[in-house]
Amino acid sequence: MTADPFTILRVEDMLLLPVSVINLERDGSRLVRENADEPAVLLFGLPPQHVGESDVRDAFPPTVPAVSAGTSRLALLLPDGEDGIDLASEALLAWELLQNTSVPVSIPPDDGEISVFSGLPRTAIEFPAPLLLGTEGGQRMVLRARPGVQGRARTAVARGVEFPSPPPTTRGSCPFRAVGRTAGRPGGSWSSRRRSRPPTIPRIRSRGRRAASCTWTRWMWNHRTTTARTLARTGLTVGHMTGRTARTARTTARMTVPTAGRTVPTTEEAAMGLFPEIKDDLLERDAGLDKAFHAAKETPSGQALGSEPVVVVALNQQEPHFFTGQLELEVHYSASLLKATAMWAAHELLRAANELVDSFDARPPPADVITMLRDTFNPLIDAQRVAQLRGVDMGNTLLPRWDDVFDVRADSFVEFTPAFSDKLSDAIANGSNTSAGTVIHGLGFGYLTKAAASAGFFDDSATGSPETADGMWLCGDFANGFTPRRIPCVNDTGPVAQATSARQMARLFTFLGGRSLAGAQNTPLVDGDSDEAMLALLRQAVLNRHSMLDQDTTVNFDMVFSKVGQGPLNTGAVVCSEAAIIDERSTGRRFVAVFQNRVGTTSAQLKPVSQLVDTTLVNFLFP
């Protein structure tokens, strides 16, 4: 007999999912196939994730007409050859080992159904209209029914609401564009097409943390979500449909405008805003850039390099960005280069604080804000430590020092204190270790490390193999009083507190570099204002001559933004690192260049790296 529906509760992050199954029966601690010749399906339910509301043009009314999304469903198949699956949350949530289902574009659904085909339920995401992902005839999203009509209203607020037909085109910041009506289906439908993707499982890339909006006549759909981390492992990213980590989503649109009272965000809502959402991987290895790099490696300068990780990224007006390099997954001690991580984390914490303030229907009074941040976020930071900090007595090094980091404005939003801003500027633009220590003390090791892990810059389960760990770790304060926490690295004889892979640092700088392109609409690292502030600090570092690749005056590129690292290994050798955004002079093409583990600090010792980068650019642009 097919097993009854059940619920998964993952206590670690309070992920709660209803699960039902098809062709699976319970056998002790496992779910096993009933019929070996039939598909075995696990159906995971996700709560409503989006709200569509009226586009208010004139005076703001007390109530805004709105429609909520319905629940979404992920239909995942047990792979052929597998007789069952353990009845445990770890196994059931290992979605990378299951197979996603998508709708067939060429056949109609079963009678009375919208997402069941030949008796097999398929993955169906509410947008808030039913959004079905199809792979036949190229990658495209197929919207099979109009919302709020034909008795399909989702909630009470939707009943009686008349929705307009879709427009012939949607442009601007909307992540897809309409390409034509599809005849032959009741109510009409329209499809949307993205850039081509590998013909396996369709991907819908998120646009980071920006809220995208498409106006349909007098209606606007607002959504503010990003790639679901767990789903990404299956190859299906549903950034505009499910919240991060496939948890309960928060909605940015409000159903009504209250006239009195104050709604307090839940702990779960606060937790989802505290740590950054996983960042898209904007890097795509490019054959032409690879060829240019390997040709540069054959020159005398290239042959002078050995164990130095190097990454070169060619920035594009539209994502993804092309990259090449060597040893890019290795984690190396990189000293002050990791101050860029602290700079980024500080702006993520600023974002999180202001999002929490803004999540109240009536903002708390300024005098209560710091206490609210401390009381809300501190328990979450403590409870969600990375593996390296769990069970460790961190003393006063774990949590942010909220009063030192933030001032509260009259409108209850927060900003960096002048003292914190000065220290942050001094740490980045002047390379001050003392100021960097103050910044890190303000953020706390708990937030720094978990933010990197949450954003996808660090994997706390991979550090045992530093040759492939591909992570970014900052858990030291540059000898300013905090006891450091260390991980293994490739280039030193013992564990270190400031380490990164070239690839992850290149990812961070690629977000900033992509946003720095004139006219580009690339994904922000944090948000527009924060990215501009970070770029200004990195620019000031160049003006203050805190850069390395441009010490070679024979290169044909200009240094635009930079952060360097220089420090001693346990062996006594001094190694240099740098992450830079550079412009090739003759074309103006912008690139990101990252290198690590170059022994020596003189211009002559750094020259082989700058020559390798310069030759790669020339080979790529002028093949």
Wavefront OBJ file of the C-alpha trace (Angstrom):
o trace
v 0.000 0.000 0.000
v 1.325 3.444 -0.911
v 2.719 5.212 2.140
v 0.596 7.885 3.790
v 1.635 11.551 3.471
v 4.040 12.788 6.111
v 5.973 15.918 7.074
v 9.724 16.599 7.204
v 10.985 18.922 9.929
v 14.683 19.781 9.797
v 15.382 21.240 13.221
v 18.652 22.862 12.141
v 16.881 25.568 10.157
v 13.189 24.774 10.786
v 12.605 23.652 7.216
v 9.082 22.178 7.185
v 7.847 20.326 4.092
v 4.768 18.145 3.553
v 5.619 15.041 1.522
v 3.448 12.568 -0.338
v 4.547 9.682 -2.516
v 3.462 7.656 -5.518
v 4.427 3.994 -5.959
v 6.352 3.915 -2.692
v 5.387 1.948 0.405
v 6.873 1.929 3.862
v 9.156 -0.963 4.750
v 10.594 -0.355 8.204
v 12.869 2.678 7.971
v 12.696 2.881 4.165
v 10.302 3.754 1.399
v 10.462 1.043 -1.284
v 8.947 0.736 -4.728
v 5.610 -1.060 -4.915
v 5.886 -1.746 -8.656
v 9.429 -1.987 -9.986
v 8.274 -1.101 -13.521
v 6.473 2.140 -12.590
v 7.897 5.584 -11.695
v 8.352 6.246 -7.985
v 7.632 9.883 -7.173
v 8.197 12.043 -4.091
v 6.033 15.162 -3.978
v 7.296 18.037 -1.808
v 4.956 20.927 -1.012
v 6.158 24.513 -0.707
v 3.968 27.235 0.822
v 2.810 30.296 -1.129
v 5.783 32.431 -2.103
v 4.418 35.466 -3.954
v 1.784 38.150 -3.873
v 0.566 40.149 -6.826
v -0.937 43.518 -5.950
v -2.496 46.400 -7.763
v -0.201 49.074 -9.148
v -1.341 52.126 -7.177
v -1.147 55.249 -9.312
v -2.874 57.918 -7.262
v -3.755 58.248 -3.572
v -2.782 55.178 -1.589
v -5.999 53.330 -0.611
v -6.561 51.611 2.760
v -6.689 48.239 1.000
v -4.762 47.207 -2.096
v -6.427 44.534 -4.275
v -4.093 41.553 -4.323
v -3.819 37.893 -5.161
v -1.671 35.352 -3.371
v 0.128 32.478 -5.003
v -1.023 28.985 -4.207
v 1.247 26.250 -2.966
v 4.002 24.956 -5.215
v 4.982 21.335 -5.725
v 8.278 19.676 -6.533
v 7.824 16.264 -8.134
v 11.092 14.322 -7.901
v 11.644 10.828 -9.276
v 13.573 8.007 -7.678
v 16.270 7.158 -10.263
v 15.904 3.984 -12.294
v 17.641 1.110 -10.597
v 16.989 2.436 -7.092
v 14.598 0.203 -5.174
v 13.872 2.757 -2.455
v 15.048 5.569 -0.230
v 15.741 5.877 3.482
v 12.914 7.380 5.466
v 15.180 10.070 6.946
v 15.319 13.803 6.314
v 18.957 13.635 5.177
v 18.105 11.164 2.423
v 14.782 12.718 1.464
v 16.351 16.174 1.139
v 19.328 14.980 -0.927
v 17.573 16.255 -4.037
v 20.748 16.149 -6.099
v 20.353 12.348 -6.042
v 16.770 12.493 -7.337
v 15.477 13.445 -10.773
v 13.387 16.528 -11.374
v 10.273 16.326 -13.527
v 9.274 18.948 -16.052
v 6.169 19.235 -18.150
v 6.064 17.988 -21.720
v 5.403 20.994 -23.913
v 3.893 19.062 -26.813
v 1.061 17.199 -25.066
v -1.918 18.472 -23.048
v -2.371 17.731 -19.348
v -4.787 15.106 -18.096
v -8.468 16.062 -17.970
v -9.227 18.421 -15.124
v -5.552 18.845 -14.316
v -2.950 21.452 -15.131
v 0.262 19.776 -13.973
v -0.457 16.062 -14.304
v 0.526 14.386 -17.565
v -0.229 10.746 -18.358
v -1.043 10.220 -14.707
v 2.317 11.546 -13.492
v 2.397 14.783 -11.455
v 5.120 17.207 -12.527
v 6.920 20.033 -10.782
v 4.546 23.013 -10.701
v 5.489 26.436 -9.357
v 3.048 29.217 -8.560
v 4.114 32.587 -9.940
v 1.257 33.247 -8.722
v -0.195 31.748 -11.878
v 0.702 28.078 -12.433
v 4.164 28.145 -13.970
v 5.262 24.877 -15.529
v 8.805 24.260 -16.725
v 9.185 22.500 -20.049
v 12.230 21.299 -21.959
v 10.878 20.160 -25.303
v 11.844 22.344 -28.235
v 14.435 24.318 -26.269
v 14.518 25.821 -22.834
v 11.396 27.791 -22.073
v 8.873 28.507 -19.362
v 5.270 27.775 -20.207
v 2.491 29.609 -18.389
v -0.592 27.466 -18.923
v -3.381 29.426 -17.230
v -4.213 32.977 -16.306
v -4.428 33.696 -12.576
v -7.615 34.535 -10.747
v -10.035 33.414 -13.477
v -12.127 30.335 -14.242
v -12.616 29.596 -10.549
v -8.897 29.353 -9.870
v -8.705 32.147 -7.275
v -6.050 31.312 -4.699
v -7.219 33.075 -1.569
v -10.046 35.252 -0.383
v -8.264 38.356 -1.578
v -8.253 37.010 -5.107
v -11.930 36.329 -5.422
v -13.669 38.771 -7.678
v -10.404 40.292 -8.852
v -10.277 40.697 -12.621
v -6.791 40.210 -14.012
v -5.758 41.587 -17.374
v -4.422 39.585 -20.263
v -0.651 39.393 -20.533
v 1.071 42.029 -22.593
v 2.767 41.250 -25.900
v 6.150 42.095 -24.374
v 7.634 42.630 -20.948
v 11.017 44.233 -20.708
v 13.161 46.166 -18.295
v 14.182 44.360 -15.144
v 11.738 41.483 -15.658
v 13.805 38.303 -15.913
v 12.061 37.000 -19.014
v 10.250 38.305 -22.050
v 7.040 37.198 -23.707
v 7.642 35.731 -27.162
v 4.181 34.912 -28.403
v 0.789 33.416 -27.665
v 0.193 29.679 -27.864
v -3.083 28.752 -29.478
v -5.286 25.822 -28.634
v -5.422 26.053 -24.838
v -8.398 27.358 -22.853
v -7.833 30.837 -21.620
v -4.755 31.289 -23.764
v -1.187 31.085 -22.611
v 2.166 32.585 -23.362
v 5.704 31.363 -23.188
v 8.946 33.024 -22.245
v 12.463 32.217 -23.345
v 15.783 32.653 -21.614
v 19.333 32.351 -22.890
v 20.040 28.816 -24.005
v 21.084 26.395 -21.294
v 22.365 22.802 -21.351
v 19.486 20.573 -22.498
v 19.090 18.727 -19.206
v 16.992 20.514 -16.611
v 15.833 24.063 -17.313
v 17.283 26.842 -15.185
v 15.704 30.124 -14.244
v 18.476 32.339 -12.930
v 17.671 34.772 -10.199
v 18.538 38.438 -10.447
v 20.118 38.536 -7.015
v 18.397 40.586 -4.352
v 16.866 43.171 -6.677
v 13.112 43.323 -6.764
v 12.019 42.801 -10.343
v 8.701 44.093 -11.554
v 6.700 43.778 -14.750
v 3.640 45.978 -15.156
v 0.703 44.333 -16.908
v -1.722 47.151 -17.749
v -2.544 48.319 -14.179
v -1.092 45.311 -12.375
v 2.356 44.712 -11.009
v 3.893 41.500 -9.828
v 6.577 42.109 -7.242
v 8.959 39.398 -6.294
v 12.141 39.399 -4.300
v 13.675 35.973 -3.986
v 16.821 34.263 -5.179
v 18.127 30.896 -6.182
v 17.093 28.040 -3.925
v 20.356 26.546 -2.706
v 19.205 22.977 -2.372
v 17.416 22.930 -5.709
v 20.497 24.355 -7.397
v 22.296 21.106 -6.700
v 19.818 19.300 -8.947
v 20.441 21.713 -11.823
v 17.018 23.346 -11.398
v 17.277 26.861 -10.039
v 13.930 28.447 -9.308
v 15.049 31.761 -7.964
v 11.858 33.632 -8.788
v 9.552 30.966 -7.399
v 11.023 29.593 -4.183
v 12.828 31.287 -1.329
v 16.417 30.536 -0.509
v 17.204 27.035 0.653
v 13.675 26.028 -0.359
v 12.380 27.314 2.960
v 9.278 29.296 3.714
v 9.520 32.474 1.683
v 8.914 35.994 2.790
v 6.847 38.189 0.533
v 7.707 41.787 -0.115
v 4.217 42.821 -1.188
v 1.679 43.517 1.579
v -1.936 42.413 1.326
v -3.331 45.504 3.015
v -2.099 48.814 4.291
v -2.799 48.906 8.051
v -4.091 52.050 9.625
v -3.075 51.112 13.159
v -1.132 48.495 15.061
v 2.197 46.932 14.392
v 2.926 43.531 12.909
v 6.142 41.963 14.180
v 8.130 39.718 11.813
v 8.428 36.104 12.892
v 11.737 34.595 13.971
v 11.796 32.613 10.747
v 11.340 35.759 8.665
v 14.112 37.480 10.580
v 16.419 34.496 10.108
v 15.884 34.469 6.374
v 16.920 38.101 6.127
v 19.905 37.937 8.448
v 22.282 35.952 6.283
v 22.733 36.705 2.588
v 21.019 34.558 0.036
v 23.213 32.303 -2.053
v 24.930 34.215 -4.823
v 24.603 33.156 -8.429
v 27.692 31.655 -9.987
v 28.353 34.244 -12.674
v 31.544 32.601 -13.974
v 31.525 30.466 -17.110
v 34.722 28.888 -18.371
v 35.401 30.067 -21.913
v 37.385 28.127 -24.520
v 38.776 31.283 -26.151
v 39.948 32.713 -22.855
v 41.395 29.327 -21.859
v 43.368 29.231 -25.097
v 44.661 32.750 -24.495
v 45.728 31.880 -20.949
v 47.510 28.669 -21.857
v 49.347 30.416 -24.672
v 50.478 33.038 -22.151
v 51.654 30.238 -19.881
v 54.104 29.165 -22.587
v 55.921 32.520 -22.543
v 59.009 32.987 -20.337
v 56.941 34.898 -17.771
v 54.291 32.208 -17.708
v 56.879 29.492 -17.294
v 58.314 31.367 -14.310
v 55.070 30.717 -12.437
v 54.284 27.429 -10.777
v 52.126 27.111 -7.677
v 50.384 30.494 -7.939
v 46.594 30.304 -8.340
v 45.447 32.743 -11.030
v 41.980 33.641 -12.325
v 41.185 36.059 -15.164
v 37.552 37.054 -15.820
v 36.381 38.881 -18.946
v 33.434 40.988 -17.793
v 30.415 41.115 -20.088
v 27.532 43.561 -20.309
v 25.246 40.626 -19.536
v 25.893 37.628 -17.332
v 27.557 35.152 -17.312
v 31.154 36.383 -17.399
v 33.948 34.370 -19.010
v 36.835 33.080 -16.922
v 40.024 31.075 -17.113
v 42.829 30.260 -14.725
v 44.824 27.669 -12.862
v 44.616 26.115 -9.383
v 41.514 28.225 -8.802
v 39.903 25.816 -6.316
v 42.892 25.662 -3.972
v 42.543 27.490 -0.657
v 45.625 29.616 0.128
v 46.612 31.906 2.940
v 46.055 35.382 1.484
v 46.516 37.795 4.406
v 44.926 41.229 3.919
v 43.125 40.201 0.749
v 40.465 38.836 3.105
v 39.703 42.362 4.295
v 37.538 42.504 1.170
v 35.427 39.769 2.784
v 34.939 41.900 5.892
v 33.971 44.871 3.704
v 31.324 42.805 1.933
v 29.998 41.217 5.147
v 29.630 44.649 6.770
v 27.337 45.764 3.956
v 25.350 42.525 4.147
v 24.792 43.136 7.855
v 23.690 46.704 7.082
v 21.227 45.344 4.537
v 19.907 42.748 6.976
v 19.404 45.317 9.726
v 17.454 47.681 7.503
v 15.363 44.869 6.039
v 14.372 43.850 9.548
v 13.419 47.434 10.405
v 11.407 47.681 7.204
v 9.609 44.387 7.848
v 7.464 45.989 10.564
v 4.174 47.447 9.413
v 5.036 50.379 11.658
v 8.743 50.861 12.176
v 10.019 50.632 15.743
v 11.070 53.904 17.369
v 14.749 54.759 16.865
v 15.555 54.240 20.544
v 14.476 50.570 20.278
v 16.273 49.604 17.086
v 19.693 48.529 18.394
v 18.092 46.467 21.141
v 15.744 44.905 18.594
v 18.674 43.978 16.327
v 20.613 42.484 19.201
v 17.680 40.535 20.635
v 16.523 39.274 17.244
v 19.773 38.452 15.482
v 22.155 37.367 18.261
v 20.350 34.097 19.064
v 20.194 33.290 15.353
v 23.902 33.901 14.813
v 24.711 31.772 17.836
v 22.424 28.947 16.698
v 23.561 28.902 13.068
v 27.317 28.685 13.429
v 29.424 27.088 10.732
v 30.765 23.660 11.617
v 34.182 25.019 12.586
v 32.675 27.132 15.392
v 30.043 24.768 16.769
v 30.616 23.754 20.344
v 33.486 26.232 20.688
v 33.510 28.783 23.498
v 33.842 31.939 21.410
v 33.551 34.369 24.292
v 32.978 37.898 22.989
v 34.251 37.110 19.486
v 31.104 35.503 18.071
v 28.458 38.222 17.893
v 28.310 41.708 16.351
v 28.880 44.797 18.468
v 25.747 46.530 17.277
v 26.333 49.886 18.997
v 29.826 50.131 17.494
v 28.649 49.351 13.961
v 25.345 51.205 13.549
v 23.818 54.590 14.209
v 20.017 54.830 14.054
v 18.495 57.564 11.923
v 15.340 59.474 12.707
v 13.387 57.215 10.316
v 14.591 54.143 12.307
v 16.815 52.853 9.538
v 20.468 52.331 10.415
v 23.765 53.411 8.886
v 27.393 52.820 9.773
v 28.672 54.954 12.614
v 31.259 57.532 11.494
v 33.903 55.672 13.503
v 33.069 52.334 11.874
v 33.020 53.922 8.405
v 36.432 55.464 9.036
v 37.864 52.141 10.187
v 36.393 50.326 7.190
v 37.875 52.906 4.830
v 41.243 52.730 6.556
v 41.272 48.927 6.387
v 40.524 48.807 2.654
v 42.025 51.993 1.224
v 45.120 52.072 3.444
v 45.472 48.422 4.393
v 45.449 49.117 8.141
v 45.471 45.932 10.235
v 44.369 47.806 13.359
v 41.334 49.257 11.597
v 40.547 45.891 10.028
v 40.569 44.403 13.516
v 38.021 46.972 14.682
v 35.779 46.189 11.715
v 35.997 42.451 12.385
v 35.282 42.986 16.092
v 32.162 44.912 15.082
v 30.908 42.104 12.837
v 31.887 39.088 14.964
v 33.324 35.795 13.781
v 29.910 34.138 13.889
v 28.360 36.487 11.370
v 31.474 36.727 9.159
v 31.821 32.989 8.687
v 28.119 32.152 8.395
v 27.522 34.979 5.930
v 30.236 33.583 3.654
v 28.769 30.088 3.918
v 25.200 31.274 3.368
v 26.207 33.221 0.258
v 28.010 30.221 -1.215
v 31.524 31.615 -0.753
v 32.437 28.937 1.813
v 31.584 25.261 2.326
v 32.161 24.269 5.944
v 32.157 20.573 5.004
v 34.994 20.831 2.467
v 37.869 22.333 4.440
v 39.590 19.011 5.050
v 40.759 18.964 1.426
v 42.198 22.443 0.812
v 43.310 21.484 -2.712
v 39.647 21.475 -3.767
v 37.870 23.262 -0.890
v 37.117 26.372 -3.010
v 36.152 28.597 -0.100
v 36.673 31.959 1.583
v 37.517 32.022 5.316
v 38.018 35.025 7.573
v 38.122 34.169 11.263
v 41.030 36.232 12.525
v 41.393 39.915 13.390
v 44.952 40.579 12.199
v 46.436 40.182 15.679
v 44.143 42.652 17.419
v 43.014 40.585 20.386
v 40.534 37.961 19.158
v 41.611 34.322 19.292
v 41.671 33.216 15.639
v 39.985 30.066 14.339
v 41.883 28.378 11.550
v 41.362 26.008 8.621
v 43.887 24.067 6.509
v 45.355 25.687 3.413
v 47.641 24.612 0.581
v 50.487 27.104 0.838
v 51.318 26.981 4.544
v 52.475 24.269 6.919
v 49.627 24.826 9.373
v 46.027 26.076 9.432
v 45.358 29.791 8.944
v 42.674 32.342 9.793
v 42.683 34.315 6.513
v 42.375 32.138 3.422
v 40.469 31.932 0.164
v 40.442 30.257 -3.201
v 41.146 32.435 -6.216
v 37.807 31.441 -7.688
v 35.704 32.608 -4.739
v 37.528 35.923 -4.494
v 37.099 36.315 -8.249
v 33.355 35.659 -7.824
v 33.093 38.423 -5.232
v 34.971 40.901 -7.425
v 33.038 39.823 -10.522
v 29.774 40.933 -8.910
v 31.318 44.338 -8.243
v 33.069 44.511 -11.608
v 29.928 43.585 -13.513
v 28.032 46.340 -11.758
v 30.787 48.843 -12.541
v 30.257 48.527 -16.310
v 28.504 51.506 -17.840
v 24.960 50.621 -18.873
v 25.133 47.035 -17.589
v 22.208 45.446 -15.741
v 24.223 42.842 -13.890
v 23.399 41.302 -10.524
v 24.559 43.340 -7.515
v 26.731 41.844 -4.815
v 24.521 43.368 -2.089
v 22.530 46.284 -3.532
v 23.238 49.332 -5.657
v 24.243 51.712 -2.874
v 26.367 49.151 -1.051
v 28.147 48.097 -4.235
v 28.962 51.697 -5.073
v 30.339 52.240 -1.573
v 32.551 49.153 -1.829
v 33.823 50.132 -5.258
v 34.707 53.584 -3.911
v 36.859 52.007 -1.191
v 38.599 49.716 -3.668
v 39.191 52.664 -5.980
v 40.733 54.665 -3.164
v 43.098 51.771 -2.490
v 44.404 52.132 -6.056
v 44.784 55.886 -5.695
v 46.714 55.236 -2.477
v 49.041 52.904 -4.401
v 47.836 49.779 -2.611
v 48.012 47.644 -5.744
v 50.496 45.228 -7.272
v 49.758 44.191 -10.847
v 50.263 47.748 -12.114
v 53.754 48.051 -10.633
v 54.922 46.639 -13.962
v 54.815 49.748 -16.166
v 55.062 47.735 -19.398
v 51.582 46.246 -19.151
v 48.785 47.482 -21.380
v 46.077 47.712 -18.735
v 45.047 50.241 -16.099
v 44.261 49.398 -12.491
v 40.746 50.553 -11.552
v 39.871 48.772 -8.281
v 42.071 46.624 -6.075
v 42.606 44.852 -2.778
v 45.987 43.329 -1.992
v 47.258 40.870 0.579
v 50.783 40.427 1.860
v 51.878 38.323 4.798
v 54.314 35.741 6.133
v 53.915 31.980 6.053
v 55.043 29.768 8.892
v 58.144 29.044 6.820
v 59.098 32.734 6.938
v 58.438 33.357 3.249
v 56.284 36.399 2.460
v 53.536 35.818 -0.097
v 51.485 38.344 -2.034
v 47.923 38.173 -3.338
v 45.635 40.588 -5.161
v 42.107 40.841 -6.500
v 41.782 43.627 -9.061
v 39.448 45.075 -11.651
v 41.451 46.324 -14.638
v 40.805 47.978 -17.995
v 42.696 46.925 -21.127
v 43.830 50.246 -22.608
v 43.344 49.844 -26.353
v 39.801 48.440 -26.177
v 38.583 49.591 -22.769
v 37.436 46.018 -22.031
v 37.156 45.393 -18.309
v 38.535 42.306 -16.555
v 38.912 40.851 -13.082
v 42.312 39.416 -12.210
v 43.111 37.462 -9.045
v 46.393 35.873 -8.029
v 47.715 34.310 -4.817
v 50.814 32.823 -3.245
v 53.432 34.821 -5.158
v 56.595 34.728 -3.077
v 58.303 38.106 -2.824
v 57.154 41.703 -2.720
v 59.342 43.579 -5.228
v 58.207 44.713 -8.659
v 60.629 42.275 -10.270
v 59.197 39.362 -8.267
v 55.617 40.333 -9.148
v 56.320 40.966 -12.836
v 55.772 37.381 -14.074
v 52.190 37.546 -12.761
v 51.404 40.902 -14.357
v 52.960 39.743 -17.626
v 50.886 36.555 -17.587
v 47.699 38.578 -17.102
v 48.674 41.138 -19.733
v 49.562 38.487 -22.318
v 46.315 36.628 -21.636
v 44.337 39.803 -22.339
v 46.233 40.438 -25.573
v 45.805 36.846 -26.761
v 42.106 36.940 -25.971
v 41.298 40.313 -27.527
v 43.608 39.999 -30.532
v 43.771 36.275 -31.378
l 1 2 3 4 5 6 7 8 9 10 11 12 13 14 15 16 17 18 19 20 21 22 23 24 25 26 27 28 29 30 31 32 33 34 35 36 37 38 39 40 41 42 43 44 45 46 47 48 49 50 51 52 53 54 55 56 57 58 59 60 61 62 63 64 65 66 67 68 69 70 71 72 73 74 75 76 77 78 79 80 81 82 83 84 85 86 87 88 89 90 91 92 93 94 95 96 97 98 99 100 101 102 103 104 105 106 107 108 109 110 111 112 113 114 115 116 117 118 119 120 121 122 123 124 125 126 127 128 129 130 131 132 133 134 135 136 137 138 139 140 141 142 143 144 145 146 147 148 149 150 151 152 153 154 155 156 157 158 159 160 161 162 163 164 165 166 167 168 169 170 171 172 173 174 175 176 177 178 179 180 181 182 183 184 185 186 187 188 189 190 191 192 193 194 195 196 197 198 199 200 201 202 203 204 205 206 207 208 209 210 211 212 213 214 215 216 217 218 219 220 221 222 223 224 225 226 227 228 229 230 231 232 233 234 235 236 237 238 239 240 241 242 243 244 245 246 247 248 249 250 251 252 253 254 255 256 257 258 259 260 261 262 263 264 265 266 267 268 269 270 271 272 273 274 275 276 277 278 279 280 281 282 283 284 285 286 287 288 289 290 291 292 293 294 295 296 297 298 299 300 301 302 303 304 305 306 307 308 309 310 311 312 313 314 315 316 317 318 319 320 321 322 323 324 325 326 327 328 329 330 331 332 333 334 335 336 337 338 339 340 341 342 343 344 345 346 347 348 349 350 351 352 353 354 355 356 357 358 359 360 361 362 363 364 365 366 367 368 369 370 371 372 373 374 375 376 377 378 379 380 381 382 383 384 385 386 387 388 389 390 391 392 393 394 395 396 397 398 399 400 401 402 403 404 405 406 407 408 409 410 411 412 413 414 415 416 417 418 419 420 421 422 423 424 425 426 427 428 429 430 431 432 433 434 435 436 437 438 439 440 441 442 443 444 445 446 447 448 449 450 451 452 453 454 455 456 457 458 459 460 461 462 463 464 465 466 467 468 469 470 471 472 473 474 475 476 477 478 479 480 481 482 483 484 485 486 487 488 489 490 491 492 493 494 495 496 497 498 499 500 501 502 503 504 505 506 507 508 509 510 511 512 513 514 515 516 517 518 519 520 521 522 523 524 525 526 527 528 529 530 531 532 533 534 535 536 537 538 539 540 541 542 543 544 545 546 547 548 549 550 551 552 553 554 555 556 557 558 559 560 561 562 563 564 565 566 567 568 569 570 571 572 573 574 575 576 577 578 579 580 581 582 583 584 585 586 587 588 589 590 591 592 593 594 595 596 597 598 599 600 601 602 603 604 605 606 607 608 609 610 611 612 613 614 615 616 617 618 619 620 621 622 623
